[in-house]
Amino acid sequence: MFSGSIVALVTPFKKGEVDYEALAELVDFQINGGTNVILPCGTTGESATLSHEEHDQVVEFVIKKVARRVPVIAGSGSNCTREALRLTAHAKEAGADGALVITPYCNKPTQRGLYYHYEHLAKEVDIPIVIYNVPGRTGISIAPETVASLAKLPNIVAIKEASGSLEQVSQIISRCDITVLSGDDSLTFPIMALGGKGVVSVVANILPGPVAEMVSSFLEKDIEGARTLHYELYQMSRILFVETNPIPVKAALAMMGKIREEYRLPLCQMSDENRSRLERILKDYELI
């Protein structure tokens, strides 16, 4: 159901509050750049430090601003199934086309617990659900066997795979026909070579056109064209993760004049050394 270039949209702040003027401009920048799907309130959107009220407002604002020009997938995960249910139900009520649900973090459920978590959400809310597997942030990885079982539920439609493991991707695709989306920009090309259908991208925040072109080239079977774009984007894919995401990408957007460089603690500005490296690469890409 969801494929192509899906931007994991940042949440801009201004004096501690969500900067809706900048957010509106970011949405237009993405759609005009060729991004296929907008995803607010994921981890790149600093969902962990948004209040529930802010989370709801950002989702509603983005859906209204997008105005059906492209689909919207709303981040709606939590380590509490009850909270995830509320957020997912709100995503549906607000008009989102799907919900991205991260595996519960900190409490480290068993595979059976993970299954029950997603099964409960899928049965309670009739909305397409994208599983989000990012063990580097959550401390738990969903097993391919669990994904295959969940894929039998009609509204579990995709998985964002950010484990960094091509073996994990291979195992999932070999066991079921769920849509696999890359959750690591630097691995999008190899994941698509294994059968993935696109990417939930951080890099697309600043280079929406090239990321969308790379993915569409691969889907249209222009493999060499996609490979060329993969290597053109590779340096950016690496530097944007030199510190915890979304610190570098927000710094880059600020250098480009699109947002204020503002985070919520415990995230903070990047080191001077890494900032200098990022600035050099942005100049190489002629973005500043």
PyMOL commands that set and color helices and strands:
alter all, ss='L'
color gray80, all
select helices_A, chain A and resi 20-33+47-49+52-66+81-94+111-124+135-138+144-150+166-175+185-193+203-205+208-219+223-239+247-255+272-284
alter helices_A, ss='H'
color red, helices_A
select strands_A, chain A and resi 4-8+13-14+17-18+37-39+73-75+98-102+129-133+156-161+179-182+198-201
alter strands_A, ss='S'
color yellow, strands_A
deselect
rebuild
show_as cartoon
